Amino acid sequence: MLKLYNTLTRKKEEFQPIRQTADKKVGFYCCGPTVYWYAHLGNFRTYIFADILRRILEYNGYKVNYIMNYTDVGHLTSNQDSGDDKMEKSAKREGKTAWEIADFYIKAFEKNAEALNILKPTQTPRATDHIDDQIELIKILEEKGFTYKTKDGIYFDTSKLKNYGKLAMLDAQGLKAGARVEMAEGKKNPTDFALWKFSPKDKKRQMEWNSPWTPPGVRGKVKGFPGWHIECSAMSRKYLGEQFDIHGGAIDLIPIHHTNEIAQSEAAYGKIPARFWMHGEFLLIDEGKMGKSEGNIFTLKTLIDKGFNPLAYRYLVLTAHYRSKLNFTWQSLEAAQSALNNLYQAFSKYPEDGKISREYKKEFEETISDDLDMPKAMALVWKLIKDEKVSDRDKKQTLLDFDKVLGLGLDKIKKIEIPDEIKRLVKQREKLRQEKKWKEADEVRKKIDELGYQIEDTKEGPEIKKGG
């Protein structure tokens, strides 16, 4: 039985798809990156969490329709309704068009996601490709009396919706937990938010579209652009319907973005868009949130340039529960790299043609089905490796089965074939050691190193490893 923590109810609940179908279809939407800059490690912690969730659903036999969007317009620098559009600002900084910026950083994101063994989403819609869908949704909200017009845009009136803010558990004054709330000119309530913004007269925008609306007292058409929140509501409905199974994202999306997504969809269609709302915690650095605004980001390139395997970061993420904060240090990443190498080394020695251990598979299924308990699942991996009662053949098949969820690339690890010359040198070194000819033994070891292999002396005797 798969149990997931639902932010909406603040408790673990048994997962059952909204629509019971023979092929066990599941609709899953995750808020994707705003593609104005490189995604950092904190961002990728969220997408690894979403990938693990998707893999666990598929491991449990579900057919997942996984939608992750790209926000390529409308995300303002304040994260609310003021400031510059992040895409426009990035375009000015780099001397490119906003469209070129989006293309470049989407490609960079996808390259990094592949390096982290994150499975490709079923579809990755862009906000700019769905302007008509967003306008259509705003018109529905307008017809139902949930909007009002100011001089800078069309706003959602949160006072018209009963129980607004249920996801974030806002207080009676409408102040958002853990988030800044600004009272822009013309807003009726602090929590009201922009659905559509009119292009400012004093600033030339690259990304703007015609719409049915004009500012008060203005004649003729005025171009504009969508608000950040309306994008996800429109795209999730288009690809998954008015109600779907799971909506995911980072924990900082709860108080504003996801709260407002719920408000829009509930007002338009009379139902909360997703049954389960799931959120991944922050990646910390020096005990503070990693983020571009904090000026303390590391990208995947940072790790690669320092000689780390990208999957070492994935391994590190798996050692913490997705609802727990994870403090990033170079020491913790080095430990993850070492553990990953040891896992690869152990796996590479196992022979083929084994069977999956029923006992370990059952325990693994129970572990990952308890709200994605990946730290416990990783502990089970090492328990299996050390278990002398399980044959090496069966260990290999069982680990391959586990890796359908873990995504650590075990299926790409080949069995190490030790050349006869290396075996001969190892025997020669052992003979010299027995004769206490330490200098000569060290010279043989050095020669083995030069040939690309390493010796680790254990209680059971010398263990040969591929160098690197």
N, C-alpha and C positions, 0 to 999 in steps of 0.2 A: 504494500500500500504506500503510495507516494504522498508524503505530507510536505507542504510548503508554507512558509511564513507569509501571511497576507498583511501588508502594511495597513490596508483598509480596516481590518478587524483587530489588528495587533495580536494575532495568535496564529499558531500552526493549524492548517486545515487540510483535510484529505482532498487531493486533487482529482477532480472529475471534469472532463470537457463539458462545456455548455451544451454542445450538440453531440449526442451519442450516435456515432456512425460506425459502420462495420470496419472501416479502415482506420478508425481511431484518430481522426484529424484533430489537430490542435492549432489554434491561432495565437501567435506570439508576436508582440510588437515591442521593439526596444528603441528608445530615442538615440539616434546616431549623433555623430560629431557635427559641430559647426565647422565647416571646412575652410577656415580662414588662416590656419596655421597648422603646424605638425601636431598630431595627437601626442600627448605625453604619457608617461607610465601610469599616472593616476587614471587617465582616461581609459587606458587599455585594461586596467584592473576591472572596470565595469564590463568591457566587452569580453574578457575572459570569463567572467561570471555568467554573462548571458550565453556564451558558448557552452559552458559546462551545463547550464540548465537545459539548453537545447539538446545536448548530447544525452543527458539523463532521461529526458522525455523520450528520445528515440531509442535508448537502451531499454526503456519500459514498453516499447512496442508502438509508440505513438508516431504518427506522420505529421511532422511539424511544418507549418507554413510560417516561416520566420521572416518578418519584415523589419528591416532597420533603415531608417531614413537618413538622408543627408540634408542638414540645414544649410542652405546656400543663399538665404536672404532673410531679413527680418529680425535677426538676433542682435539686439542693440547692446552697446557696451555696458549699460547699467543692469542688464538682464531683465529690465522691466520695459518702460515705455519712453525712455529718454536716452540721449547719447547718440553716438554714431553707430551706423550699421557696421558690424564687424567685417563683413565682406567688403564693403565700400572702403573702409579704413585700410584694410590690407591691400586692396588694389592700388590705392594712392601710395602706400609705403613702398610697394614693389614696382610701381610703374607699369602695371598690367591692367587688363580689364577684370571686372569681378568674375566674369565667366571663366577666364583663364585661371584665376586664382582657385576657383572651385575645382576645375579639372585637375590642376596640379596637385592640390592637397588631397583630393579623393584618391588619386593614383598612389600618393605616398602612404595614405592610410591603408589602402588595400594591400600594398606591398608589405607593410609592417604586420598587418593582420595575418597574412599568409605565413610570415616568418614565425609568428606565435602559434601557428597551427589552429587558428580560429576558422571554423568552417564558414564558407560563403553563405550569407543569408539567401533565402529564397528569392527575394527581390530587395533592391535598394533604391527606392524612389527619391527623387530630388524635389525639394519644395517648389523650386521655380518651374517645374514641369506640371504643377498641380494648382496653378493660380485660379483657374476656373472652378475647381472643386472647392477651394477656400472661399471664393466669392459666393458660391451657391450656399455654403453652410452659413455664412454671415447673413445672407438674405433670409434664410429660415429663422435665424435668431431674431432678426429685425421684425419679421412677420409675427413672431410670437411675443413681441414686446420686451425683449431682453437687452436691447441696445439703445444707445443715445449718441448724439453727434456733438463733438466739440470742434473748435477751430483747427485742431491738428489730427482728428481722426474719428473713427467709429469705435465706441467703447462698450464693453459688456457691463451691465448693471448687476453687480453681485447681490444687491439687496433684494432683487426680484426672485432669487433662487433660494428655496428653503434648504437649510443645512449646508450652505456654501462653506467650503473649507474642512469638510469631514475627514479628508485624507490626512491633512496636516494637523487636525484638531486645533483650529484657530480659536482664539478667545473671543469673547463677546464684542469687543471693540474692533474685531477684524484685523488685529495685528498678527502678522505671520510669524510663526515660531522660527527663530533663527534666521530671519531674512529682513532686509531693509524694505520699508514701504514708503513710497513717496507720494505726495498729494499734488499731482500736476494740475495746472490751471484748467478749470472746466470739469475736472473729475468730481463725481457726486460722492464717491466713497473711496477711502484709501485703497481698498482691495480691488476696485474696478480696473480693468486692463484693456489694452488696445486690441481690437480685432483687425483694424485696417488703419494705416497711417497715411495722411496726405503728404505728398512730397513737399518739403519746405521750399519756400520761394527763393531763399538766399543760398541754397545749396543745390548743386547739380548732381543728381543721382544717375548711376548707370542702370540700376535695376528698379524699374517702375512700370506700372501698368495702368491702363484705363479701368475704371470701375463705375458702378451705378451711383456713386456718392460724390458730393462736392461739399466744401466747407460752408458754414452758414454765411449767407450774404454774398456768395461768389457765384457768378454766372459761368456757364460753360464747363467743359470737362477739366478735371484736375487729376493728374496722375498720382498714383500712390503705391503702397506695398503692404503685404500682409504682416500682421503681428506674429510673433514667434509661436504662441500657443495654438493658434488656429491651424497652423500647418500640420501638426501631428494629428489633431482631431480629424481633419479632412482626409489625410492619407491613410490613417488606420481604418477609417470607415470604408474607403475605396477598396482596400486590399483585403480587409478582414470582416467587414460588415459593421453594423451598428453596435454589436456586442461580440466580444471575443474572449479568449481564455485568460491570457496573461499579458500584462504590460510591465516592462522592466526599465531600469535605468539607474543612475547614480542617486545616492541619498539626498544630494542637494537639490534634486528636482522636485522633491515632495512639496515644499511649502509654496512654491509659485507655479512652476510649469505644469506639473501633474495635477495640482489642485485646480488649475484653470482649464486643463484639458477635460477633467471630469465635469466641471461647470458647463462648458460649452456643449459637450455631447449630451449631458443629462437634460439641459434646457432644450436642445434641438430635437432629441429623439426619445426623451422620457426614460432613459436608462443610463446607468453608469457603464462606460464603454467596455471595461474589462472586469472580469470576476476577481482575478488575483492581481495585486499590485506588489511588485517585488523590487527591492532596492539594495544595491551594493554599497558598502561603506567606503570611506575615504582611504586612499594610500597616503600615509604621512611621511614627512621627512623632517628630522629633528623634532618630532612630536607635533608638527604643524601640517596642515593640509598642503599637498602638492598641487600647484596650479599656476597658470601663466600670470594671473593677477598678483599672486604672491611672489613671483619672480624666482621660483625655486624648482623649475621643472627639469626633468631628465627625459630625453626621448629614447626610443629604442636604438637609434644610431649612437647615442652616448655609450650604451652598453656594448654594442658591437665594436666600436672604436677602442674600447678598453679590453677587448678580447673575450667577451662573454658570449655564450650561446644564447640566442633569444629565448629558447625554451627553458633556460635557467630561471628567467623571470617568471615564466608560466609556472614552473615548479614552485617558486617562492610564493606565488599567489595561492597555489593549492594548499599551502601549509597553514593558511588562516581561513576561518569561516568567512563567508562573503558578508555576513552582518557584523563582523568585528573589524575594527580598524587594524591596519597593517602598517607598521613602521618600517620604512625602507632604509637600509644601511648597506654600504658596500660589503661589510662583513657578512650580513645575512645573505646577500646575493652570492658571495663566494662560497658560502656553505651550501646554498642551493645548487650551484654549479658542481661542486664536489659530489653532492648526493646524486645529482643527475648522471654524472660520469660513472659513479659506482653502480647505479642502476643499469646503465648501458653495458658496463663491463660484465656484470653478472648475467644479464640477459643474453649477451653475445656468446656466452659459453654453453648455453643450453641447447641440446639437440632438438630436432624436429619430431613430428608425429606423436605428440602427446595429446592428452585430453584435458578439458577444463575441469578443475576440481569443483565438485558440486558444493562441498562444504564452504570453500572460500567464496565461490560465486554467490551463495546464499547470504553470507555475511556482508559481502560487498554491496549487494542489492539493498539489503536492509540499511546499511550505512548511508549510501548516497540518497536513498529514499526518505531519510530523516532530514528534510530541509537542507539537502546538499552538504552533508557533513564531510567535506573533503579532507580536513586534517586527519580524521579518523580513517578515511579511505587510504590516505598515504601511509599511515601507520600499518594498515593491513597489508600493503604492498611489501613492506620490509619484514613483516611477520611471515608472509609467504616465502620470501626469499630465504629466510633463516630456518624454515621448517624442514627438518631432515626426513620427515615422514612423507613428504610430497616429492615425487620424482622430478628430476630436472626437466624432463620432457613435459610433464604436466604443469610445472611452474611456467614454462614458456607459453603454453596455450592459455593458461589462466591470466597471465600478465597481458597478453595480447587482447584478451577479452576485456580486462579492466581498462586498457588504453583506449578503447572505444569512447570512454568517458573522460579519462585523464588527458588524452591528446598530447602525450609526450613523445610521439614519433617512434614508438618501439617497432612498429611495422617496417620501418626503414633501416633498422639496425641489422646488419648481417653478422652471421657467425664468424668469429675470428679464426682464420686458418693460420697456424704458426708454421713458418717455413722450416724445413729440416735443418738448415744452417743455424737458425736461431736456437732450435732445440739442442743441437750439438754444442753450441757455445754455453748454453745454460748448464748442461751436464758437466762441461769442462770447468765452469766456474764452481759448481758444487763440489767437484773433486778437489779443486784447489783450496776451497774453504775448509774441507775436511782435513786437508793436510796443513791447515793454518798458514797457507801462503796468501796472506791478505792483500799484499800489493799486486800480485799477479791476478788475483780474483777481481780486484777493482779495475784492472786494465781490461779484463774480459767484459766486465759490466759496462765499461765506457764504450767498448766496441759494439755491444748490443744496443746501447742507447743511440749510437751513430747510425745504426741500421734501422732505427725507427721503432724500437721496442723497449719496454721497461720491465724490470724485475722488481717484484715486491716480495720480500721474505716474510713468510707466515709460519705458524706452528706446523702446518701440514706440508711445508716445503715451499720452494720458489713458485710464485705466480707470475705468469707472463702477461703483460698488457701491451696493447698497441699504443705507441707514443702519440703525443699531441696535447 
